[in-house]
Amino acid sequence: MGTIINYKTAFEAKLESREDLRYLAKLVRKELGITLDKKYVDITWILERLAIFDSEYSYEIVDDDQLDVGVQAQTDIIKNTILY
């Protein structure tokens, strides 16, 4: 697994219950037109649509060997890039 970095930031999110997270996931699925019975979704498709909301970040698809073992995605806060 990747390294956990813990520091104070202005962008901290409050803890949410599982029920709240499920509700938010349903709202996002509904907004993006993803049926609730679909177990897996194309994350690239979703990120392309979410880019509309935050154009300051860019997304880059990289080979698995460019990420640490067990890391599925990595955010570079200096370059405003998310690697996945």
ABEGO torsion letter per residue (X at the ends): XBBBBBBBBAABBBBBBAAAAAAAAAAAAAAAGBBAABABBBAAAAAAAAAAABAABBBBBBBAAABBBGBABBBBAAAGBBBX
